[in-house]
């Protein structure tokens, strides 16, 4: 196997339980985003644009959709004889068979894969963030500092700092303290879950960590604190551009809305740093004479006969006559039938919203039977591959899936013959 200076390892096996029914049948990195992408497209495209040729994607929870989507890596120019994309699920080993027990254990179980390339550095990434980043610039920083490990950080508001791993640094950006979700944070430099390690140092730490029965086998809880305690040189690389963790219903909806806000903090049409994806080629989108689309993102194959406002529509969505879609996200193949009203909703893949259905952000509207603690800010979520029955009324903060119908009350059914996702 040809030597690679850097090997990237993308952690993409998480369940994403805070996204509820959107990750019922798929891993979070496979969830659609921004009308034509999946979340995994962002770290994969960043690797391609940064010149990283060897990429391992560690999958575990509901991997079928994600694995099929990535395929051989061709859309990201990672179908290579030298390096390329490798999908790395847990597998049976001699004498043991384990799921990935934590982020560090996932890398430990793939030491052999990394060793094949004999790299100087290993880049650890999360598969569920929306951002554009030149990892080459971070690597240059790492080398210039003579670091053993470098951690990408971003400044967050003080009131949100307790939600993150927080770094304290000296004037040279060397990390002096790391606190995981501190009640009283000393700084607002939050870890982005992006690390560069000198491979031989990390390799030894992973082996030591695996041998510790009391370890959580986690980078934030175990590996990084252990390296700090040993006096290793850890540095904070500050990232000052757009970055969003889309791990909640609100953050996923809000990041989609960023695409149509006037500020447009992230530009997905910038050819200087393209985001690549595997969206199938569809016919051009169509807006009928009595259709209207205002301040919205429409992808190939959409058919608009009604009104779309401040919304993000993925490929092959249909909005019927007299229907209104406002402040919403429609995933591929969603159908909004005639005279429906959809406001502040995320509609799953190939879901059908029946005629005259109303989905409104007001909690006092419609039935309260489908309220869900994962939904906030009035956002409602409709599961993939279901049909919401005509005339149904759904209030804010609802999550709709036939399996969740209380007491046999049915306002949504699984579409006949549909796949799970």
C-alpha positions as CSV (number, residue, x, y, z in Angstrom):
1,X,0.0,0.0,0.0
2,X,1.4,3.4,-1.0
3,X,2.4,5.7,1.8
4,X,0.1,8.6,2.6
5,X,1.3,11.6,4.8
6,X,-2.2,12.0,6.1
7,X,-5.1,9.6,6.6
8,X,-8.5,11.0,7.4
9,X,-10.9,8.9,9.6
10,X,-14.6,10.1,9.6
11,X,-16.7,9.0,12.6
12,X,-20.1,8.3,11.0
13,X,-21.6,5.6,13.1
14,X,-23.7,7.6,15.6
15,X,-27.4,7.1,15.9
16,X,-28.4,10.7,16.0
17,X,-31.3,10.0,18.4
18,X,-32.1,13.7,18.9
19,X,-33.3,13.8,15.3
20,X,-36.0,11.3,16.2
21,X,-37.8,9.7,13.2
22,X,-35.4,11.3,10.7
23,X,-32.7,8.8,11.9
24,X,-35.1,5.9,12.6
25,X,-33.8,3.9,9.6
26,X,-30.5,5.8,8.7
27,X,-27.4,7.1,10.3
28,X,-27.3,10.8,10.9
29,X,-24.6,11.5,8.2
30,X,-27.0,10.1,5.6
31,X,-29.8,12.6,6.4
32,X,-30.5,15.0,3.5
33,X,-29.4,18.6,3.8
34,X,-29.6,21.7,1.7
35,X,-31.9,20.4,-1.1
36,X,-29.3,18.2,-2.9
37,X,-26.8,17.0,-0.3
38,X,-26.4,14.6,2.6
39,X,-24.6,15.6,5.7
40,X,-21.7,13.3,5.0
41,X,-21.0,15.3,1.8
42,X,-19.4,18.0,3.8
43,X,-16.4,16.2,5.5
44,X,-15.9,14.1,2.3
45,X,-15.8,17.2,0.1
46,X,-13.5,19.0,2.6
47,X,-11.1,16.0,2.3
48,X,-11.1,16.1,-1.5
49,X,-10.7,19.9,-1.6
50,X,-7.8,19.7,1.0
51,X,-5.9,17.1,-1.1
52,X,-6.4,14.2,1.3
53,X,-6.5,11.0,-0.8
54,X,-7.0,8.2,1.9
55,X,-10.3,8.4,3.8
56,X,-11.8,5.8,6.1
57,X,-15.5,6.2,7.1
58,X,-16.4,4.4,10.2
59,X,-20.1,3.2,10.1
60,X,-22.2,1.4,12.6
61,X,-25.8,2.4,13.2
62,X,-28.2,1.7,10.3
63,X,-25.4,1.8,7.8
64,X,-27.2,0.5,4.6
65,X,-28.4,3.9,3.2
66,X,-25.1,5.6,4.1
67,X,-23.0,2.8,2.6
68,X,-25.0,2.7,-0.6
69,X,-24.8,6.5,-0.9
70,X,-21.0,6.6,-0.6
71,X,-20.4,3.7,-2.9
72,X,-16.9,3.6,-4.2
73,X,-16.3,7.3,-3.5
74,X,-16.6,8.5,-7.1
75,X,-18.6,11.7,-6.6
76,X,-15.9,13.0,-4.3
77,X,-13.0,11.8,-6.5
78,X,-12.1,9.1,-4.0
79,X,-12.3,6.1,-6.2
80,X,-8.6,5.7,-6.4
81,X,-6.1,2.9,-6.7
82,X,-3.8,4.9,-4.4
83,X,-5.7,5.7,-1.2
84,X,-9.4,6.4,-1.9
85,X,-12.5,5.8,0.2
86,X,-12.9,2.8,2.5
87,X,-16.1,2.0,4.5
88,X,-15.1,0.6,7.9
89,X,-17.9,-1.1,9.8
90,X,-17.2,-3.2,13.0
91,X,-16.2,-6.7,12.1
92,X,-15.5,-10.0,13.8
93,X,-11.9,-10.5,15.0
94,X,-10.2,-13.6,16.3
95,X,-11.4,-14.2,19.8
96,X,-13.7,-11.2,20.0
97,X,-16.5,-9.3,18.3
98,X,-17.2,-5.8,19.4
99,X,-19.3,-2.8,18.3
100,X,-17.5,0.5,18.4
101,X,-17.6,1.4,22.1
102,X,-16.6,5.0,21.7
103,X,-14.8,7.4,19.4
104,X,-11.3,6.3,20.5
105,X,-12.2,2.6,20.4
106,X,-13.5,3.0,16.8
107,X,-10.1,4.3,15.7
108,X,-8.4,1.6,17.8
109,X,-10.3,-1.1,16.0
110,X,-8.9,0.2,12.7
111,X,-5.3,0.6,13.6
112,X,-4.4,-2.0,11.0
113,X,-6.2,0.0,8.3
114,X,-4.2,3.2,9.2
115,X,-0.9,1.3,9.5
116,X,-1.3,0.1,5.9
117,X,-0.6,3.7,4.8
118,X,2.2,4.4,7.3
119,X,1.1,8.0,7.7
120,X,2.8,10.7,9.7
121,X,-0.5,12.2,10.7
122,X,-4.1,11.1,11.3
123,X,-7.1,13.5,10.9
124,X,-10.1,12.6,13.0
125,X,-13.4,14.1,11.8
126,X,-17.1,13.9,12.7
127,X,-19.5,12.9,9.9
128,X,-22.4,15.1,11.1
129,X,-21.3,18.8,10.8
130,X,-22.1,21.4,8.1
131,X,-19.0,23.5,7.2
132,X,-16.2,24.2,4.7
133,X,-12.7,23.8,6.0
134,X,-9.2,23.5,4.5
135,X,-7.6,20.7,6.5
136,X,-4.3,21.5,4.8
137,X,-4.1,24.8,6.6
138,X,-4.8,23.1,9.9
139,X,-2.0,20.6,9.2
140,X,0.4,23.4,8.4
141,X,-0.4,24.9,11.8
142,X,0.1,21.6,13.5
143,X,3.5,21.1,11.9
144,X,4.7,24.7,12.5
145,X,3.8,24.4,16.2
146,X,5.6,21.1,16.5
147,X,2.4,19.7,18.1
148,X,1.6,16.2,19.2
149,X,-2.1,16.9,18.6
150,X,-4.1,19.9,17.3
151,X,-7.7,20.5,18.0
152,X,-10.0,22.7,15.9
153,X,-11.9,25.1,18.0
154,X,-14.6,27.8,17.4
155,X,-15.7,30.6,19.6
156,X,-19.2,30.1,20.9
157,X,-21.3,32.5,23.0
158,X,-20.7,32.3,26.7
159,X,-24.2,31.2,27.3
160,X,-23.7,28.1,25.1
161,X,-20.2,27.2,26.2
162,X,-21.4,24.6,28.8
163,X,-22.7,22.5,25.9
164,X,-19.2,21.8,24.5
165,X,-15.8,20.6,25.3
166,X,-14.0,23.9,26.2
167,X,-10.3,24.6,25.7
168,X,-8.2,27.0,27.8
169,X,-5.0,28.2,26.0
170,X,-1.9,30.3,26.6
171,X,-0.7,33.2,24.4
172,X,0.9,30.7,22.0
173,X,-2.4,28.8,21.5
174,X,-1.1,25.8,23.5
175,X,-3.9,24.1,25.3
176,X,-3.5,24.3,29.1
177,X,-6.8,22.8,30.2
178,X,-9.7,20.9,28.7
179,X,-13.1,20.7,30.3
180,X,-16.0,18.5,28.9
181,X,-19.2,20.5,29.2
182,X,-18.1,22.6,32.2
183,X,-20.8,24.2,34.4
184,X,-18.7,27.3,34.7
185,X,-16.5,27.6,31.5
186,X,-13.2,29.4,31.7
187,X,-13.2,30.2,27.9
188,X,-15.5,30.0,25.0
189,X,-13.2,28.1,22.7
190,X,-15.3,25.0,21.9
191,X,-13.9,21.8,20.4
192,X,-15.3,21.1,16.9
193,X,-14.5,17.4,17.1
194,X,-11.8,17.8,14.5
195,X,-8.3,16.5,15.6
196,X,-4.9,16.0,14.0
197,X,-2.6,13.6,15.8
198,X,1.0,12.5,15.1
199,X,0.1,8.9,14.3
200,X,2.7,7.1,16.4
201,X,1.8,9.0,19.5
202,X,-1.9,8.5,19.0
203,X,-1.4,4.8,18.2
204,X,0.3,4.2,21.5
205,X,-2.3,6.2,23.4
206,X,-5.1,4.1,21.8
207,X,-3.5,0.9,22.9
208,X,-3.0,2.2,26.4
209,X,-6.6,3.4,26.6
210,X,-8.0,0.1,25.3
211,X,-6.1,-1.7,28.1
212,X,-7.8,0.5,30.7
213,X,-11.1,-1.2,31.8
214,X,-12.3,2.0,33.4
215,X,-12.0,4.1,30.2
216,X,-15.0,5.3,28.2
217,X,-12.7,4.9,25.1
218,X,-13.5,8.5,24.1
219,X,-11.3,11.2,22.7
220,X,-12.9,14.1,24.7
221,X,-13.2,12.1,28.0
222,X,-10.0,10.0,27.9
223,X,-7.4,10.5,25.1
224,X,-7.1,14.3,25.2
225,X,-7.1,14.6,29.0
226,X,-4.5,11.8,29.2
227,X,-2.2,13.6,26.8
228,X,-2.5,16.9,28.7
229,X,-1.7,15.1,31.9
230,X,1.4,13.7,30.4
231,X,2.6,17.1,29.2
232,X,2.1,16.4,25.5
233,X,2.0,19.4,23.2
234,X,-1.6,20.1,22.3
235,X,-2.6,23.2,20.4
236,X,-5.9,24.9,19.5
237,X,-6.5,25.8,15.9
238,X,-9.1,28.5,15.7
239,X,-11.7,28.2,12.9
240,X,-13.6,31.5,12.2
241,X,-15.9,30.5,9.4
242,X,-19.3,28.8,9.2
243,X,-19.8,25.6,11.3
244,X,-23.0,24.0,12.4
245,X,-23.6,20.9,14.5
246,X,-27.0,19.6,13.1
247,X,-27.7,17.2,15.9
248,X,-31.2,18.5,16.8
249,X,-34.4,19.1,14.9
250,X,-34.0,22.9,15.4
251,X,-30.4,23.0,14.4
252,X,-31.1,21.0,11.2
253,X,-34.0,23.2,10.3
254,X,-32.1,26.4,11.1
255,X,-29.0,25.4,9.1
256,X,-31.2,24.8,6.1
257,X,-32.7,28.2,6.6
258,X,-29.2,29.7,6.6
259,X,-29.1,28.9,2.9
260,X,-31.9,31.4,2.1
261,X,-31.1,34.1,4.7
262,X,-29.8,37.4,3.3
263,X,-26.4,37.0,5.0
264,X,-26.0,33.5,3.4
265,X,-23.2,32.5,5.8
266,X,-22.4,29.4,3.8
267,X,-22.4,29.4,-0.1
268,X,-23.0,26.0,-1.7
269,X,-22.6,27.4,-5.2
270,X,-19.0,28.5,-4.7
271,X,-16.9,26.6,-7.3
272,X,-13.7,27.5,-5.5
273,X,-14.7,25.0,-2.7
274,X,-17.3,22.8,-4.1
275,X,-19.4,20.5,-2.0
276,X,-19.8,17.2,-4.0
277,X,-22.7,14.8,-3.7
278,X,-24.4,11.9,-5.3
279,X,-27.7,13.6,-6.2
280,X,-29.1,11.8,-9.3
281,X,-29.6,13.9,-12.4
282,X,-33.2,15.0,-12.6
283,X,-35.2,17.2,-15.1
284,X,-35.1,20.9,-14.5
285,X,-37.5,22.2,-11.8
286,X,-40.8,23.6,-13.1
287,X,-42.9,26.5,-11.8
288,X,-46.4,26.6,-13.2
289,X,-48.2,29.9,-14.3
290,X,-50.0,30.0,-11.1
291,X,-47.1,28.7,-9.0
292,X,-44.8,31.0,-7.1
293,X,-41.4,30.5,-5.4
294,X,-40.0,33.3,-3.2
295,X,-36.6,33.3,-1.5
296,X,-36.3,29.6,-1.7
297,X,-33.9,26.9,-2.9
298,X,-35.3,24.5,-5.4
299,X,-33.4,21.4,-6.7
300,X,-33.8,19.5,-10.0
301,X,-37.1,17.9,-10.7
302,X,-39.3,20.0,-8.4
303,X,-42.7,20.9,-9.6
304,X,-44.3,24.0,-8.1
305,X,-48.0,24.6,-8.8
306,X,-48.7,26.4,-5.4
307,X,-46.7,28.9,-3.4
308,X,-43.2,28.2,-1.8
309,X,-41.7,30.8,0.5
310,X,-38.5,30.8,2.5
311,X,-38.1,27.1,2.1
312,X,-35.5,24.5,0.9
313,X,-36.8,21.8,-1.5
314,X,-34.7,18.8,-2.4
315,X,-34.9,16.9,-5.7
316,X,-38.3,15.8,-7.2
317,X,-40.6,17.5,-4.7
318,X,-44.1,18.5,-5.7
319,X,-46.2,21.3,-4.3
320,X,-49.8,21.1,-5.5
321,X,-52.2,23.8,-6.6
322,X,-53.4,26.1,-3.9
323,X,-50.8,24.6,-1.5
324,X,-48.5,26.8,0.6
325,X,-45.1,25.7,1.9
326,X,-43.5,28.3,4.2
327,X,-40.3,28.2,6.3
328,X,-39.9,24.5,5.7
329,X,-37.5,21.8,4.5
330,X,-38.7,19.2,2.0
331,X,-36.5,16.1,1.6
332,X,-36.2,14.3,-1.8
333,X,-39.5,13.2,-3.3
334,X,-41.8,14.8,-0.8
335,X,-45.3,15.6,-2.2
336,X,-47.5,18.4,-0.9
337,X,-51.0,17.9,-2.3
338,X,-53.5,20.5,-3.4
339,X,-54.6,23.2,-0.8
340,X,-52.3,21.9,1.9
341,X,-50.7,24.5,4.2
342,X,-47.2,23.6,5.6
343,X,-45.3,26.0,7.8
344,X,-42.1,25.4,9.8
345,X,-41.9,21.7,9.1
346,X,-39.3,19.1,8.0
347,X,-40.9,16.7,5.6
348,X,-39.1,13.3,5.2
349,X,-38.1,11.5,2.0
350,X,-41.0,10.5,-0.3
351,X,-43.6,11.6,2.3
352,X,-47.0,12.7,1.0
353,X,-49.0,15.4,2.7
354,X,-52.6,14.9,1.7
355,X,-55.1,17.5,0.4
356,X,-56.0,20.4,2.7
357,X,-53.7,19.1,5.5
358,X,-52.6,22.0,7.8
359,X,-49.2,22.0,9.6
360,X,-48.7,25.1,11.7
361,X,-46.1,26.1,14.3
362,X,-48.7,27.1,16.9
363,X,-48.9,24.4,19.6
364,X,-52.5,25.3,20.3
365,X,-53.4,24.3,16.7
366,X,-54.7,20.9,15.9
367,X,-54.2,17.7,17.8
368,X,-51.7,17.7,20.8
369,X,-51.3,13.9,20.5
370,X,-48.0,14.1,18.5
371,X,-46.0,16.6,20.5
372,X,-42.4,15.5,21.0
373,X,-39.7,16.8,23.2
374,X,-37.1,16.6,20.3
375,X,-39.1,19.2,18.4
376,X,-38.6,22.8,19.5
377,X,-39.3,26.4,18.2
378,X,-42.6,25.2,16.7
379,X,-40.9,22.9,14.1
380,X,-42.8,19.7,13.2
381,X,-41.2,16.6,11.6
382,X,-43.0,14.2,9.2
383,X,-41.4,10.8,8.8
384,X,-40.2,9.5,5.5
385,X,-42.4,7.3,3.3
386,X,-45.7,8.0,5.0
387,X,-48.9,9.6,3.9
388,X,-50.6,12.2,6.1
389,X,-54.3,11.8,5.5
390,X,-56.3,14.5,3.8
391,X,-57.7,17.2,6.1
392,X,-55.4,16.4,9.1
393,X,-54.4,19.3,11.4
394,X,-51.0,19.2,13.0
395,X,-49.7,21.8,15.5
396,X,-46.2,22.9,16.3
397,X,-43.5,20.7,17.9
398,X,-45.1,17.5,16.5
399,X,-43.3,14.4,15.2
400,X,-45.5,12.2,13.0
401,X,-44.9,8.5,12.4
402,X,-47.6,5.8,12.1
403,X,-45.7,3.8,14.8
404,X,-46.2,6.6,17.2
405,X,-50.0,7.0,16.8
406,X,-51.5,7.0,20.3
407,X,-54.6,5.0,21.1
408,X,-55.0,3.9,17.6
409,X,-55.7,7.4,16.3
410,X,-54.5,7.3,12.7
411,X,-53.8,10.5,10.7
412,X,-50.8,9.0,8.8
413,X,-50.1,5.7,7.2
414,X,-47.1,3.9,5.7
415,X,-47.2,4.4,1.9
416,X,-48.1,1.1,0.2
417,X,-45.1,-0.7,-1.1
418,X,-42.6,1.9,0.3
419,X,-39.2,1.0,1.5
420,X,-38.4,2.0,5.1
421,X,-36.2,4.8,3.9
